[in-house]
Amino acid sequence: MNKFKKGDNVYHAVYGWVVYDGIHGDGIHIIDAENNGLIIPHDDKELLSFTEYTLEGFSQERPEPVIDHNTVVYYRFGGGVIWRTGYYSHKSLTSHRVFANQTTGKESIQVDEISLTNPLI
């Protein structure tokens, strides 16, 4: 499974910070800081990371975005398949929470999944 999406800022061991542009038949396309399109071998996918390389290692786990209080978000809850919109409340120890009604009140509900962009597009 491909961990990276087109437009992701990723770190490459040789080129430093680059923009991931997708996998194509001839290799992985990336764009460097000078806006040069580069093609790296498919095996180099293991050299891409969401963090810079340090002595502690690196990570290919997508970082979770920081969502500001009262930001409008898309969410699903209760195992449902319907996406809804609401105001973001906060992140608890185990999950994200959205205000229970369409105003920014005090009561919030736990949600299963959250997105800052329309997940249906």
C-alpha positions as CSV (number, residue, x, y, z in Angstrom):
1,M,0.0,0.0,0.0
2,N,1.2,3.5,-0.8
3,K,1.5,5.6,2.3
4,F,2.0,8.9,0.4
5,K,-0.4,11.1,-1.5
6,K,0.3,13.5,-4.4
7,G,1.3,16.8,-2.9
8,D,2.7,15.4,0.4
9,N,5.9,17.1,1.7
10,V,8.3,14.2,2.3
11,Y,11.9,13.8,3.2
12,H,14.3,11.9,0.9
13,A,17.8,10.8,2.1
14,V,19.6,12.3,-0.8
15,Y,17.4,15.3,-2.0
16,G,16.1,16.5,1.4
17,W,12.6,17.9,1.5
18,V,10.6,17.2,-1.7
19,V,7.0,17.1,-2.8
20,Y,5.7,13.6,-3.7
21,D,4.1,13.6,-7.1
22,G,3.0,10.0,-7.5
23,I,4.2,6.6,-8.8
24,H,4.5,6.1,-12.5
25,G,5.8,3.3,-14.6
26,D,9.3,4.7,-14.8
27,G,9.6,5.3,-11.0
28,I,8.5,7.6,-8.3
29,H,8.1,11.3,-9.3
30,I,9.2,13.9,-6.8
31,I,9.7,17.7,-7.0
32,D,12.7,19.3,-5.3
33,A,13.0,22.7,-3.7
34,E,14.0,24.3,-7.0
35,N,10.8,23.0,-8.6
36,N,12.8,20.3,-10.6
37,G,10.9,17.2,-11.4
38,L,12.9,14.1,-10.5
39,I,12.3,10.4,-10.9
40,I,13.7,8.0,-8.3
41,P,13.6,4.2,-8.5
42,H,10.6,2.4,-7.1
43,D,12.9,0.8,-4.4
44,D,13.7,4.3,-3.1
45,K,10.1,4.5,-1.7
46,E,11.7,3.2,1.5
47,L,13.9,6.3,1.6
48,L,10.9,8.6,1.8
49,S,9.7,9.8,5.2
50,F,7.2,12.3,6.7
51,T,10.1,13.3,9.1
52,E,13.7,14.1,8.7
53,Y,16.2,11.4,9.4
54,T,17.7,11.5,12.9
55,L,19.7,9.2,15.0
56,E,16.4,8.0,16.5
57,G,15.2,7.0,13.0
58,F,12.4,8.3,10.8
59,S,8.7,7.7,10.2
60,Q,6.5,6.8,7.3
61,E,3.4,7.3,9.4
62,R,1.2,10.2,8.2
63,P,1.2,12.9,10.9
64,E,-2.2,13.8,12.3
65,P,-3.1,17.4,11.5
66,V,-3.6,19.9,14.3
67,I,-7.3,21.0,14.2
68,D,-8.2,24.3,15.8
69,H,-11.2,24.5,18.2
70,N,-14.4,25.5,16.3
71,T,-13.1,24.5,12.9
72,V,-15.7,23.1,10.6
73,V,-14.9,19.4,10.0
74,Y,-16.5,16.3,8.3
75,Y,-17.1,13.4,10.6
76,R,-18.7,10.0,11.0
77,F,-19.8,8.4,14.3
78,G,-21.5,5.4,15.7
79,G,-20.2,3.1,12.9
80,G,-22.2,4.9,10.4
81,V,-21.5,5.5,6.7
82,I,-23.0,9.0,6.5
83,W,-20.5,11.9,6.6
84,R,-21.7,15.0,8.6
85,T,-20.3,18.5,9.2
86,G,-19.9,20.0,12.6
87,Y,-17.6,22.2,14.7
88,Y,-14.5,20.6,16.1
89,S,-14.3,20.5,19.9
90,H,-11.1,18.8,21.0
91,K,-9.2,15.5,21.0
92,S,-9.5,13.4,24.1
93,L,-7.1,10.7,25.0
94,T,-8.6,8.2,22.6
95,S,-10.6,10.1,20.0
96,H,-11.7,13.3,18.4
97,R,-14.8,15.1,19.6
98,V,-17.2,17.3,17.8
99,F,-19.9,19.6,19.3
100,A,-23.2,17.8,19.6
101,N,-25.2,20.4,17.8
102,Q,-24.4,22.9,15.0
103,T,-23.5,25.7,17.5
104,T,-20.4,25.7,19.5
105,G,-21.9,24.7,22.8
106,K,-20.4,22.7,25.7
107,E,-21.6,19.2,25.0
108,S,-19.6,17.1,22.5
109,I,-19.8,13.6,20.9
110,Q,-17.0,11.1,20.2
111,V,-16.5,10.5,16.5
112,D,-15.1,7.5,14.6
113,E,-13.4,9.4,11.8
114,I,-12.7,13.0,11.0
115,S,-11.5,14.9,7.9
116,L,-10.7,18.6,7.2
117,T,-11.6,18.1,3.5
118,N,-14.7,16.6,1.9
119,P,-14.0,12.9,2.0
120,L,-16.6,12.2,-0.8
121,I,-14.6,14.1,-3.5
